[in-house]
């Protein structure tokens, strides 16, 4: 094993503001009523990637929720409506955080789920994150019937990097809104051209690590 890619399922709102938990439950209650089914538990997802002695956490979060200056932000997008993204209060960020920590990881359910142990796909996963489509969090701009959110990032990234997405299993009685939207986007998204990875310690062309390089 030269690498590991672990998926974590985190209850929506775990360790966060009560408004997120309440809003999620209300949203799921409305969706369940429309679809004539019982409400399910909502989960969002994140990844922990180990590659040649380094740990990276991968997740999407609100810009205003970041309290650490260097948290590996590689992309940003709008929340709620495209024009609202002009304000910091309505932007999300994609994190590729070296030696970072997922804030609510202690509350993860049926986790971790290991989806890879090869360095090549793990390196590719970290490499493609800046190319994540900056669609609007909470909207269905692709017409998939599924909203764009943090689960879209994880499913898109796993699919684009060649990891077995079918092995990602939700906790019992759980649902992950946005997961399907990410898979649909990945199916029509070409692999980016080879270029500097931007990942500290990784030379994507030679696939080597410079152990002496600073963070």
C-alpha positions as CSV (number, residue, x, y, z in Angstrom):
1,X,0.0,0.0,0.0
2,X,1.6,3.3,-1.1
3,X,-1.5,5.5,-0.4
4,X,-5.0,5.5,1.1
5,X,-8.2,7.3,0.2
6,X,-10.8,7.1,3.0
7,X,-14.4,8.3,2.8
8,X,-16.2,9.7,5.8
9,X,-19.9,10.1,6.2
10,X,-20.8,13.0,8.6
11,X,-24.3,13.7,9.9
12,X,-25.5,17.0,8.5
13,X,-24.8,19.7,11.0
14,X,-22.8,17.6,13.4
15,X,-20.6,19.9,15.5
16,X,-22.0,22.9,13.6
17,X,-24.7,25.6,14.0
18,X,-28.1,24.3,15.1
19,X,-29.6,26.2,12.1
20,X,-27.9,23.7,9.8
21,X,-29.3,20.7,11.5
22,X,-32.8,22.2,11.7
23,X,-32.7,23.4,8.1
24,X,-31.6,20.0,6.9
25,X,-34.4,18.2,8.7
26,X,-37.0,20.6,7.4
27,X,-35.6,20.2,3.8
28,X,-35.7,16.4,4.1
29,X,-39.2,16.5,5.5
30,X,-40.4,18.5,2.5
31,X,-38.6,16.2,0.0
32,X,-39.9,13.1,1.7
33,X,-43.5,14.3,1.7
34,X,-43.3,15.1,-2.0
35,X,-41.8,11.7,-2.8
36,X,-44.3,9.9,-0.5
37,X,-41.6,8.3,1.7
38,X,-40.3,8.5,5.2
39,X,-37.7,11.2,6.0
40,X,-34.1,9.9,6.0
41,X,-31.0,11.0,7.9
42,X,-28.9,13.4,5.8
43,X,-25.1,13.1,5.5
44,X,-22.3,15.1,4.0
45,X,-19.0,13.6,3.0
46,X,-15.3,14.3,3.2
47,X,-12.0,12.5,2.3
48,X,-8.8,11.8,4.0
49,X,-6.0,11.1,1.6
50,X,-2.6,9.7,2.6
51,X,0.1,9.9,0.0
52,X,3.8,9.1,0.6
53,X,3.8,10.1,4.2
54,X,1.5,13.2,3.9
55,X,-2.1,13.5,5.0
56,X,-4.6,15.7,3.1
57,X,-8.2,16.4,4.0
58,X,-10.6,17.1,1.2
59,X,-14.0,18.8,1.8
60,X,-16.2,21.7,0.8
61,X,-17.2,24.2,3.5
62,X,-18.5,27.8,3.8
63,X,-15.8,30.4,3.3
64,X,-16.9,32.1,6.6
65,X,-16.4,28.9,8.5
66,X,-12.6,28.8,8.0
67,X,-10.7,30.0,11.1
68,X,-7.3,28.8,10.0
69,X,-5.4,31.0,7.5
70,X,-3.7,28.2,5.5
71,X,-6.4,25.6,5.1
72,X,-5.5,24.5,1.5
73,X,-8.2,26.4,-0.4
74,X,-8.0,25.6,-4.1
75,X,-11.3,26.8,-5.4
76,X,-14.4,28.9,-4.5
77,X,-18.0,29.1,-5.7
78,X,-21.3,30.8,-4.9
79,X,-24.0,29.8,-2.5
80,X,-27.7,30.2,-3.1
81,X,-27.5,32.2,-6.3
82,X,-24.6,33.1,-8.6
83,X,-24.6,36.8,-7.9
84,X,-24.6,36.2,-4.1
85,X,-21.1,34.8,-4.5
86,X,-19.8,38.3,-4.6
87,X,-20.1,38.4,-0.9
88,X,-17.9,36.3,1.4
89,X,-21.0,35.3,3.3
90,X,-22.3,33.5,0.3
91,X,-19.3,31.6,-1.0
92,X,-18.1,28.0,-0.4
93,X,-14.5,26.8,-0.6
94,X,-12.9,23.6,-1.8
95,X,-10.1,22.5,0.6
96,X,-7.1,20.3,-0.1
97,X,-5.7,20.8,3.4
98,X,-2.3,19.4,4.1
99,X,-2.2,18.0,7.7
100,X,-5.7,19.4,8.1
101,X,-8.5,18.0,10.1
102,X,-12.2,17.5,9.3
103,X,-13.9,19.5,12.1
104,X,-16.8,17.0,12.8
105,X,-14.9,13.8,12.0
106,X,-15.5,12.4,15.5
107,X,-19.2,12.1,14.7
108,X,-18.7,10.2,11.4
109,X,-21.0,7.2,10.9
110,X,-20.0,3.9,9.2
111,X,-16.6,5.4,8.5
112,X,-13.9,5.3,7.3
113,X,-14.6,3.5,4.0
114,X,-11.3,2.8,2.2
115,X,-11.7,3.4,-1.6
116,X,-8.1,3.2,-2.7
117,X,-4.6,2.2,-1.8
118,X,-2.7,3.1,-5.0
119,X,-0.5,6.2,-5.3
120,X,-1.5,7.0,-8.9
121,X,-5.2,7.5,-8.4
122,X,-4.6,9.3,-5.0
123,X,-2.3,11.8,-6.6
124,X,-4.8,12.3,-9.4
125,X,-7.5,13.0,-6.9
126,X,-5.5,15.7,-5.2
127,X,-4.5,17.1,-8.6
128,X,-8.0,17.6,-10.1
129,X,-9.5,19.5,-7.2
130,X,-8.7,23.0,-8.6
131,X,-10.7,22.0,-11.7
132,X,-13.9,21.3,-9.7
133,X,-16.9,23.0,-11.5
134,X,-17.8,26.2,-9.6
135,X,-21.6,25.6,-9.7
136,X,-23.9,27.2,-7.2
137,X,-24.3,25.4,-3.9
138,X,-28.0,24.6,-3.3
139,X,-29.1,24.8,-7.0
140,X,-29.6,22.3,-9.7
141,X,-27.9,24.1,-12.6
142,X,-27.1,20.8,-14.4
143,X,-30.8,19.7,-14.4
144,X,-30.0,16.4,-12.7
145,X,-32.8,16.6,-10.1
146,X,-30.2,16.9,-7.4
147,X,-28.7,20.0,-5.8
148,X,-25.0,21.0,-6.0
149,X,-23.2,20.8,-2.6
150,X,-20.3,19.2,-0.6
151,X,-21.4,15.7,-1.6
152,X,-21.1,16.7,-5.3
153,X,-17.4,17.6,-4.7
154,X,-16.6,14.2,-3.2
155,X,-18.4,12.1,-5.7
156,X,-17.1,14.2,-8.6
157,X,-13.5,13.9,-7.3
158,X,-13.7,10.2,-6.7
159,X,-15.2,9.6,-10.2
160,X,-12.7,11.8,-12.0
161,X,-9.7,10.3,-10.3
162,X,-10.8,6.7,-11.1
163,X,-11.8,5.5,-7.7
164,X,-14.6,2.9,-7.3
165,X,-17.5,5.2,-6.4
166,X,-19.8,2.1,-6.3
167,X,-18.0,1.0,-3.1
168,X,-19.2,4.1,-1.2
169,X,-22.0,2.8,1.0
170,X,-24.3,5.2,2.9
171,X,-25.0,4.5,6.6
172,X,-28.4,2.7,7.2
173,X,-31.4,5.0,6.7
174,X,-29.2,7.7,5.2
175,X,-29.2,9.9,2.2
176,X,-26.6,12.1,0.6
177,X,-28.1,15.0,-1.5
178,X,-25.8,16.2,-4.2
179,X,-24.0,12.9,-4.7
180,X,-25.7,12.2,-8.0
181,X,-25.1,15.7,-9.3
182,X,-21.3,15.2,-8.9
183,X,-21.4,11.9,-10.8
184,X,-23.3,13.5,-13.7
185,X,-20.8,16.4,-13.8
186,X,-17.9,13.9,-13.8
187,X,-19.3,11.9,-16.6
188,X,-19.1,14.9,-19.0
189,X,-15.9,16.5,-17.6
190,X,-12.6,15.8,-19.5
191,X,-9.5,15.2,-17.5
192,X,-7.4,18.4,-17.1
193,X,-4.1,18.7,-19.0
194,X,-0.9,17.8,-17.2
195,X,0.6,20.8,-15.4
196,X,2.1,21.7,-12.1
197,X,0.0,20.0,-9.4
198,X,0.2,22.7,-6.8
199,X,0.3,20.0,-4.1
200,X,3.3,20.6,-1.8
201,X,5.8,17.8,-2.2
202,X,4.4,16.3,-5.4
203,X,5.8,16.5,-8.9
204,X,3.0,15.2,-11.0
205,X,5.1,14.5,-14.1
206,X,7.8,12.4,-12.3
207,X,5.6,11.1,-9.5
208,X,8.2,11.8,-6.8
209,X,8.1,13.5,-3.5
210,X,10.5,16.1,-2.4
211,X,10.7,15.3,1.3
212,X,12.6,18.4,2.2
213,X,10.1,20.9,0.7
214,X,8.4,23.2,3.2
215,X,4.6,23.3,3.7
